[in-house]
Amino acid sequence: MNKLCLLGLVVSLASHSAFADTSAAPLQDKQAFIADLIKQMTLDEKIGQLRLISIGPEMPREMIRKEIAAGRIGGTFNSITRAENRPMQDAAAKSRLKIPMFFAYDVIHGHRTIFPISLGLAASWDMDAIAKVGQVSALEAASDGIDMTFAPMVDIARDPRWGRTSEGFGEDTYLVSRISRVMVESFQGQSPAEATSLMAAVKHFALYGAVEGGRDYNTVDMSPSKMFNDYLPPYRAAIDAGAGGVMVALNSINGVPATSNTWLMNDLLRKDWGFKGVTVSDHGAITELVRHGVARDGREAAKLAIKAGIDLSMNDSLYGEELASLLKAGEIDQADIDNAVREVLGAKYDMGLFEDPYRRIGKASDDPADTYADSRLHRAEARDVARRSLVLLENRQQTLPLKKAGTIALVGPLADAPIDMMGSWAAAGRPHQSITVREGMRQVLGDKAKVIYAKGSNVTHDKAILDYLNFLNFDAPEIVDDPRPAAVLIDEAVKAAKQSDVVVAVVGESRGMSHESSSRTTLEIPAAQRELIKALKATGKPLVLVLMNGRPLSLAWEREQADAILETWFSGTEGGNAIADVLFGDYNPSGKLAITFPRSVGQIPMYYNHLSIGRPFTPGKPGNYTSQYFEEPNGPLYPFGYGLSYSDFSLSNLSLSSKTVKQGQDLEASIVVKNTGKRDGETVVQLYLQDVTASMSRPVKELKNFQKVMLKAGEERTLRFTIKADDLKFYNGQLQWAAEPGEFRVQVGLDSQAVQQQSFELL
């Protein structure tokens, strides 16, 4: 080894001599180091770096290690302990060039400590809390030898039938973009090379949340202006925040699958946005190009994907089988392969793996004595974040908070369901470590009140649905029905209710109902649970509904039955404690909806920032010949940004720093917010803009800023918002990013509907 190379590698490889120098270029010079390494690689080794293999039945672990040692695998995913990953990194040390492996996993809303699902995190409107989730998730996953997460998932979702609504941050471009940036920065820390950081691979690029009919894996057909104004910004925010990876969507875009879409992957992502990281196909997506009907066979699918710029083939078979022969036949260029290899090696470099391949795996002697020990969890953080994510939807006659006294009936199929508390994509979380609502109430109440528990119903009567949901789980059935007749279960719950002062019913969806491949044709709570609610209502006892779900539900009927409704999503490891904290007043709820709740599935799509139209429906006026449904009231059941508190808040004195503003200048809006209630509490003050007249129809309003503020009882505060020049811009019909002169309305409220308004003119 020459002196220059020795200088570059002295820090890196001394601790693990199995990894020898693979390059004559200094490690400090990333581009030179990687270029020199690529020169040394055989074609087989290059193709190997492009293969991302799933740990599972497709390829047993022993075979994976042999393939790694032969230089034919670049990374794996779905292994979640150091002991699992260390032998694979050891195998890489035996390969000819000793190029280190990387290990990836879907760490979405926690790793071992499970936080609320992403839709719940968004409902907190609390960027500090969301940052804490990313930091803790990265720390725990990195401590288990994981280098990359396939997150954040920032697909805009405006059709709640889509099962993956639970996995994203809601319907709004601005809110999701802010969260996208925060999650990337918190996953990656100061650098994805840090031992406590993960590289973020933002997903699903692009537009996956807009699949037709809310049906997973379906097509997306969308105008360019809607794309650029509404759906693309959250991905761009992640790229601008430094995300090292991009996972490519499974859907087609205007007829062209994302996995073979050269405009999307090359023109937009790399040329226009300047992305320098690694792209990853979704699971099996390259093979699926044949079923999309754009490739005649696997050979052509591999050709289309590599030429489009798909670097890593997840769960690969085709890159390994086809790239060499495609190159030999002249159907692809050496540069197509080398460009992809360069990005894969660059990602490994950025993750610090060339400096120390065992950076996150560590030594066997330092492995935790019990990988699954409760002491490895971050329970205090999980409880705090979960409380912030809960949304109080109804609270008639101050039914909540409940008194810590008397007798309480706790019923419902989700009241004591530890696996459902975790929600979808629960990473390495363990159900037995989840605190259910039943356990949370027990811990919060102690011996101050009596709790009578009765299941009351199963999740669903429908055996076909039950069988499907259990089929989704590979290890064991997730939903185990109580075999007693439905009438017996309800009678038991009614008996408990009659003996109690108040009834708390925990109802909604099992976690599998809000998951990938779990699109629904209805948003109703299953009939078995509605029958339970009806019976409980008939007792005349105060009824509190605690919802568990991963999407907006149709709750018009439930709202009439309940005295209070608390939306808890799937709130994670400490969910039961957090829910009990809010139910009994130890925490004042402050969450706000990040997605609109429609009255019925027939209103979908329903989102607050729809375009202005020529014949809008106006509440209180005749509906004929206006855009409306005539069978039921128009408008949402609960609007975007909505959420109650045990406090009351008022807004007053909205004012602008000027009635006119020049192009490129900022403007300030101020408003007074006051806690008019008797309890200290937090609320979210939201600022929206409307571009009144433009070269194309514009939304009736768009969120442009918000502040979450804590106020003591009786306290008031003046909040100031800077409206920046870019806040007035949009992509016009020619896809130019520009602000057009004319009137703008500034709307400020505690949700997207009840707002105060002022106007200014852009000159």
N, C-alpha and C positions, 0 to 999 in steps of 0.2 A: 504494500500500500504506500503511495507517495505521501510526502509530508503535507501537502495541501489537503488531500482527502482525509488524512489522519486528524488534522486540525478540525475539519468539518464534522467528523463523526465521533470525536472523543467523548462528548457528552452522551451521545446516543446509544451506542451499542456496548459500552463497557459492562453494563450490568447484566446483559444477556448475550453471552458470547456465541450462542447458537446462531444469532443473526450477524453474519459477517457483512463486510462492505459490499454493496451491490453496484457501486458507481464510482468512477474516478473524479466526479465533480463534487464540489463542496456541498454539504448538506444545507448550509445557510442560503445557497442560491437555488431556490425552488425550481425555476424553469430549467436551469442548466442540469441540476441533479436529475430531474425527471427525463429530460431529453437524452441524457447519457444512459440512463437506465433502459429507456425504450430501445436504444441502439443495440443493447446487449440481449434483448429478448427475442426468442424464436416466435414464429407465427402462432404456434400452439400455446405458448405462454401468454402472448398478447390476448388471444381469444379467451383464455382462462380467466384473465382479469375482468372480463366483461360478464362473467357468470355469477349471479347472486342466487344462492341455493337455499331452499327452505329446509330447515331441520324438521324431519318428519318421515312419514312412510314412503315418500317419493324416493328418498335416498338415505339409507341407514347411516348411522354415524361412522361406522367403520369404513364404509365406502367413501364417505365424505373426506375422512382423513387421508385416505389413499389418493383421492383426486387432488386434494390440497398439496400433498407432498409431491405430486407430479406436476404441479403448477397449473392445474386446470380449474381452479375456483378462486374467485377474487374476494368473495365475502359470503356470509350466511346471515340468516335471520331466524328468529324464534328460539334461540337458546338464551336462558335467563339466569345463569349462574357462572361464576368464575370457573368452577370445576368442569362445567360443560365446555367453556370456551378455551381453556388453557390447552387441552390436547390438540385442538385445531390450530392454535397458534404455534404449538410445538411442531405440528406437521408442516406448517409453512416454513419453519426454520430448517427443515430437512430438504426443502425444494432447492433446485439449482441456484436460483437467484435470491432465495430467501426473502421474497417480497411478503411483507406482513399481511395478514387477514384483517378485515374489519367485521364487526358483529352488529347487526341492526335488530330493531324491535319496534312494534307499534306502542310507543309510550305516549298516550294521547292526553289523559287527565290523571296522571299518576303512574307510578311503577309498582311499588309494594304498598305504599300508602295511596289509596284511591281517593281522589278529590271528586267533587261533583262533575257530571258529564259536561262537555264543552258548552252545551246550550245553557246549562245552569251557571257555569262560570261567567258567560256573557251577561246573564241576568244580574250579576253583582255590579256591573258597570264600574268595577273597582280594579284599576290597572295595577295597583300595588299587590292586591290579593292574587290577581292572575299571574303576575311576575313571580310571586312566591311559589305558586303551583309549578311553574316551569323550572325554577331553581331546585326545588325539592325533588321533582321528578328526575331532573338531570343528575343530581347528586346520588339518588338511590340507584338509578339505572347504571350510571358509570361505576358505582361501587360493586355492581354485579358483572362488570366486564363488558358492558354494552357501549358502543361507540357512536351509533347513529339512531335517531328516531324518525319514523315516518310520520312527522307532525311538524307544524300544526296543520289541521284540516280546515281550510278557510273557504270552502265552497259556499257561496250565497245560496240559501235555501228559502224558497217562497212557496213551496208546495209541501205541506207537512205530511202528505201521504208517504213521502220518501222516507224510508227507514233510517237513512243516515243523517236525517235532520238532527238527531241526537248528538252526532259526532262533530257538528259544526257550531258556529257562533251566531247563527240567526240570519235574518233577512236583510240587514242594513249594511250598505257598502262602507260607510264611514266607521261604524262601530267595529265591524269585522276587521277592517284594515288596521285600526289601532291595536286590536288584540293580536292580530297577526304579527305586527312588529314586536310587541311586548313578548310574545311567546318565543319568537326566534331569538331575541336578545337574551331572554332568561334561560333558554336551553343551552345556548352557546357561550354564555358568560363573556368574559373578556376575549376568549378565543376558544374555538372548538378543540384546540390542542390541550387545554387544561384537563387535568385528571378528573375533575369533577364536572366536566361539561360534556354535552352531546352535540353532534352535528345535527342540525335540523334539516329535514327534507320536506318542504312544504308540499301539500297535496290538496286536491287532485287536479293537476293542470291539464285541461281547464274546463270550467263551466259545468262541472259534474252535477252541481246542485240543481241545474235547470233541465234535468232529464224529463222528457214528455210523460205526462200523467203521473209524475212522481214515482215512476217505476224504475227500480234500480237497473243500471246497465243500459238504459234506453238511449235513444238518440237525442241530440240537442240541435235545434234549429233556431238561430238567433241573428238579429240584425247587428251589423258592426257597431252602430252607435250604442245599443244596449250592452253589448259586450264590453266596450271600452268605458262606458260610464258607470255601469252597475256591477259587472261580474269579474272583470280582470283586476281592478285595483287591489283587492286583498292579496293576490299572488305577488303583485308588483311590490307591495309594502314589505312582504317577506324577503324578496330579493334585495330590495334597498336596505333592509336591516342586516343583510349579510348571510342569508341562508345558504348553506353549502350545497344543498341538494334540492332537487325537484322530483316529485313522483308524478308520473304522467297518468292522466285519467283513462278510464276504460271506455268512455263514450266517444261517439263521433261528433264532429262539429260541422254543421251544414254539409253533412254527407261524408266527411273525411275523418276517419278515426284519429284521435289525438296521437296514437302510437305511430302513425305513418304520416303525420301532418307537418310537412316541411315549413309551411308558413308559420305555424304555431311554435315549433321547436327551434327553428333556425332564424327566420326573419324577425319574429316578435321577441322570443325569449333571449336569444343570444345577440342578435344585431341591434334591435331597438332598445332592449332593456339592459344589454351588456352583461348578462349572466355568465359567470366564469366557472360555475360549479359542475356537479355531476347530475345527470338525469337518470332516473330509474323507471323502468316500465312497472306498471301494476302487475299483480300476480297473473301470469299466463297470458298477458295482453298481446304479446307478439303472435303467439299461436292463434289468438282470437281474430287476427286480421283476416284469416281465411273465412271465418264465419261472418265477419262484417261484409264479406263479398268484395274486398279490394285486393286480395291476394289469392292466386289460384291454388297455392300449396304452401307448405311450411318454408320451402326454399325462398319463394318470393316474399313471404312475410318477413323473414330475416333480412332480406335485401331492403325492403321498404323501411323497416325500423332503423337499421344502421345508417342508411342514407338520410333519414329524417333527423337523426341526432339522438337516438336512444342509446345511452352509454351502457347501462347495466340492464341485463335481461333477468328480471325476477323470476325465480323458479324455472331457470332456463333449461331448454332442451335444444332450441333451434339455433342459437348462436354457436353453441358447441358443435352442432352437427353440420351446419350449413356455411358458415362464414369462409372457411378455408377453400371450399370448392367454388364458392361465388367469386372469391378473389382470383383463383386460378383461371376461371372462365372469363375474367375481365368484366364481370357484371357489377362489381364494386371495386373501389380503388384502395390501395394500401392506406391512403390518407384517411379513408372512412374509418378503418380500424384504429389507426394510430391516434386519431383525434379523440376517439372514445377512450382508449387506453390512457391517454394523457389526462383526461378528466378524472378517471378512476384513481390513478396514481396521485393526482393532485389532491383529491379528497382525502386519501390516506395520509398524505403529507400534512394537510391542514388539520387532521385529527391527531397529529403528533405521533403517528405509528412508525414512521421511519426513524424518528428519534428514539422511541422506546415502544416496541410492539406490545409490551406487557403493561403499558401505562395504566390501564384500567383493570387489568386482570390481576396484577400483582403476583406475589409469591404464594405458593400453596400454604406455607406456614402462617400466612396472614389471613387466610380465608376465615370468614365468620364461623364460629362453632356451630351455629344454627342459622342457616340462610334465611329461614322463615321466622326467626325470633321476633316477638312483638317489640322488643327493644330497638329494632331497626326501623320501626315506623315513626312517622311524624304526626302523632295524633293531635297535638295542640293546634298545629297549623291546619290540619284537615277539618277540625271542628270549627275553627274561626272562619275559614273560607266557605264551608258549607252553610253556616248561618247567614253569611252575606249573600248567598245565592238564592235564598228562599223568597218567594213572592206571595204576599198576602193579596188574594184576589177579592175576597168578600169578608166583611166583618160586621154583620147586622147587630145593632144594639150592644156593641162592644162585647160580643160573645167571647172573644179572645182579648187578652190572655186569660187562660183558665186559672182558677184558684188551686192552690196546693192543699186541698182539703176535700173532704167528702168522698164520694165514690164515682169512679170514672169507668165507663165501658169502653174498652179498646177492641175494635173488631176490624175485619177485613182480611182478604187473602194476602195482602202485602204488609200487614202490621208486624209480622215476625218472619221476614223473608231475607236472610242475610245475603244471598247471592244477587237478589234484585237490587239491593242497596247500592251495589257497585256500578250498575249500568253496563252498557256495551263497552267493548275494548278496555277491559279492566286489567290489562297487562298481567303483572305477576301477583296481583291482589289475591288474597285468600278469603273465601266467604266466612270462615269461622272467626276471622278477625274483624268482621263488620259488626257495627252496633246497629241493631234494628230499632224500629220505633218502640217496640215493646221493651227492649232492654234500656233504651234511652229514657223512657218514662220511669222505669224502675229506679234508675240511677239518680234522676233529677228529683223524684218525689221522696225516695226513701220510705219512711213510715208515716209521712204526713198525710197521705191519701191512699185509698184502696183502689186498685185497678183490677177489673174483671175482664179477662181476655176471652174472646171467642172468635174463631176464624170467620164464621158467617157465610162464606161461600168460597168456591174455588175461583181461580182467575177467569176461567171460561167453561161453559158447558160443552163447547164444540170440540169433539174428540179429534177431528181433522186438524184443527188449529193447534191443539195440544201436541199431537204427534209431530206436526211440522216444527214447532218451537223446540221440542226435545231433540229432533233430528239435527237441528243446528249445532247442538252441543256434542262434541266428539267423545267426551269421556263418560258422562253419565247424564241421565235425565235431569234437567234443571227444574222442571215443574213436576212436583209429586202431588197428585190430587188426594184430597181427603175422600175416602171411598164412601162415606155416608151420603144418603140422599140429600139433594139440595134443600128440601123442606126441613130436614133435621138440622142442618147447619144454620139456616135462617132462624128457626125456632130458638136455638141456643143463643144466637146473637140478640134476638128480641128479649129473651129472658134476662140477659145481662144488661140490656138497655133499661128495662123496667126497674131494675134494682139500683140504677145509677142516677146521678145528678146531671150528667152530660155524656154524650156519645162521641167518640172520636173514631171515624171510619177511614182506614187507610186503603185506598182503592186506586185503580188505574191500569197500567200495563205492566206485564212482566218485562224484564229487561230485553228478552229476546224479541219482543214485539216492536222495539225501537232499535233496530240493528241493521247492519248490512244485510241485504236480501230479505228484509222484512217490510216491504212496502205494503200499505193497507188501502182498501177501498172505502173504509169508513174511519171516522175519527171518534167514534163513540166508545165510551167505556163498555166492556163486554156485558152482555145481557145478564149474566149470572150476578154480576156486581150491582147492576141497576136494580135488580129484584131485591137485593139486600138493602140498598139505600131506601127503596120504597117502603120496605117493612120497618126500617128504623125510623123513618119519618112519621109513620103511623103511631108510634109510641108517644109522640108529643114531646119527647125530650129534646133539648138543644142538640143540634147535630153539626159537628165539625168534620168536614171532608179534608183529609190529607191526601193530596194527589201524588202519585209516583208515575212518571211518564217521561218519554224522551222526545215528545213532539207536542204541539198544540192539540188539544182535544175539543170536541164539540160538547160544551157544558151548559147549554141553555136550560135543559131540564134539571140538571144537577144544581144549578144556581138557584132554582126555585125551591128545591128541597132543603138546601143547607142554610144554616145560620152563619157559617164561616167556611171559607175555602182557603187552604194554604197549599200553594204549588211548591213542591219540594224536588221535582225532577227525579233523578237518581243521584243521591247526594253523597255517596261514597262511604269510606271506612267509618267515619265518625258521624254519618248522617243521622242516626237515631238520636244521638246526644244533641246535635244541632237542632233537629226538629223539636225535641222536647224543650230546649232552651227558648225557642220562639213560642211554642204553645203555652208555656207557663210564665212568659214575660221576663225571663232572665236575659233575653236579647230582643231588641226592638227591630222588627223586619224592615229592610230597606231595599230589597231587590226590585228590579223593574224588568218587564218582559223585553227580551231581545227579538221577539217574533210575535206577529199578530195571532190572536186566537179568533178564528172565524166562528160564526154561529153554527154552521153546518158545512159538510164537505162540498156541498153544491156551490159555495161561494169561492172556492179555490180557483185560481190563485188570488189571495187577498194579502196585500201588503200596503203599508201606509204611504209610500212615496210613489204612487202610481202617476202616470202622465195625466195632464189636463186633457179633457175631452170636450167635445162640442155640446153634448147634452148630459151634463152631470146630474145625478140625483141630488136634490136638496132636502134634507130632513125638515119635516113640517109642511112641505109643499106637495101638491099632487105629483104622483110618480109616473103618470102616463107619458109616453114618448120621452122618457129619460132613461139613463142607463141604470137599471135596477132589476132586482128579482121581486116578483109580486107576492110570493107565498109567505114571506117572513120579513121582519124588519131588516133594513139594509144597514151596512156598516158592520164592523167587527163586534164580537162579544166583549173582548178585552183588547184594546189597541196597543200597538208597539209603544214601549216606554212606560206602560202602566204598572202600578204597584202601590198598595196601601201601606200604612204604617200605624203603629199604636199612637203616634203623634199626628197632628194636623199641621199642614204647611200652607202658607199663602205667598203669592207673588204680587208685586206692585211696582209701579213707577219704572216701567221699561222705557229706556231712553237711548238715543244714538248720539255719538259724538258729532255727527254732521248729517245733514239731509242730502248732501251730494258727496260723491267721491270720484276722484280721477282714476283712470286706468293705472294699475300697479300700486295703488295706495291701499293702506289698511284702514279699518274703521273699528270703533269700539262701541259695544253695546253693554249697558249696565242694567241691573234689575235688583230689587230688594226682595230677599227671601226671609220669611219669618216662621219660626216654630210657634204656632198658636195653640199647641196642645199642652198637656200637663206632664209630658215625659220628654226627656232628652231623646233625640233621634236623628237619623240621617235621611237625606233625600237626594235625588238626582235632578238637577236643573238642566234642562235640555234646550239647546238652541238650534232652530231650523231656519233654512232660507228657502224662499221661492223666487225663481227667476220668472217674472210675470209675463214678459213678452220677449220671444227670441225667434231665431230662424227656424226652429223646430219646436214641437210640443215638449214642454219641460215638466218635471214632477211638480205635484201640488205643494210639496215641501220636501226638503232633504236635511237630515241631521248633519250638522257641521261642527258641533262642539257640545260638551257637557261638563258639568262639575258635580262631583259628589261631595256633599257638605254635611258636617255634623253640627247641629245646633242644640243648645240647651233649651229647656222649656222657656218660652217667652223671648228667646234671643232672636234678633234679626241681623242680617248682614247684607251688604251690597256686593254683589258678584259682578265681575267685569269679564267680558269675552272680547277677544280680538278677532274680528272678521278679516281674514287675510285676503290678499288679492287673488290667490289661487282658489279660495273658497267660492269665488264667483265664476270660475271657469268650468267648461264642460267640453266634451268632444262633440263637435257639430257634425253636420251631414257629410262633410269632407274629412272627418276625423282630425280636425285641427283642434288643438287644446287652446281655447280662447274664452275670454269674457266678452259678452256683447252689451253695448250700452242699453240703458233702459231702467225700468223700475224693478227694485228688489224688495221683498217683504221679509222682515226679520220676525220670527215667531219664537217665543220662549215659553216653556211650560214644564209641568211635572210629568207630562206624558205627551204623545204626539198629537192628541186631539184638543185638549183644553189648554189653549195658548193665548198669550197676549201678543199684540202685533204692532209694529212700526214699519215705516217704509223709508227708503232712500233711493236716490237716482245715481246710477253709474254713468258718468259722462263719457 
